[in-house]
């Protein structure tokens, strides 16, 4: 039943996206038609100029509004597709202990913070985008949340990311951020799953912000994070999933 509900949501978002796209194109063709009719009807040039100016302002407003709606529903559709195709729990031999933390440095990550509440590592990598004219890089961050009461999006952790970005953005020409959280849980249930499913997969042009939450369940020797081996919302989400698979194997 849950998959059916998700499929219906995905279809609804797809339809809404198409509706706003048709509305945008419809407004464009109506505007062009009005201008052509006035032109061939030999209407006064001043009247045509006023109409064109009014239509231009209207088109700008419609474009701004529709673009925002299309982007919103596109993100929601991709998220629902990811939920629908989610792989679920995966078995893992990784213990996420000190030995694993040492292995992160072997994978090229540098330590930023290693405290009682959380540890943060980062690595700078070359952009995966091939269409960009400027050579840019992206920062990949791995955080290990040790305090069970600390939220994935806790202010203190977000501030660590913000400060790291400010320090490195200009130096490495960063315009993308991939964040991977790890946190231990006693057991896997619906509440925990919903918490882990609060991912971020945002794209605006060539700018990306990816945030994936990984839950480790020692009693079941399992790992859960929202992913699919058949579908990825974008290339950086795919990269993040491949990175997770790589760093938990050591």
Secondary structure by P-SEA (a helix, b strand, c coil): caaaaaaaaaaaaaaaaaaaaaaaaaaaaaaaaaaaaaaaacccaaaaaaaaaaaaaaaaaaaaaaaaaaaaaaaaaaaaaaaaacccbbbbcccccaaaaaaaaaaccccccccccbbbbbbbbcccccccccbbbbbbbbbbbcccccccccaaaaaaaaaaaaaccccccccbbbbbbbbbbccccaaaaaaaacccccccccbbbbbbbbbbbcccccccccccccccccaaaaaaaaaaaaaacc
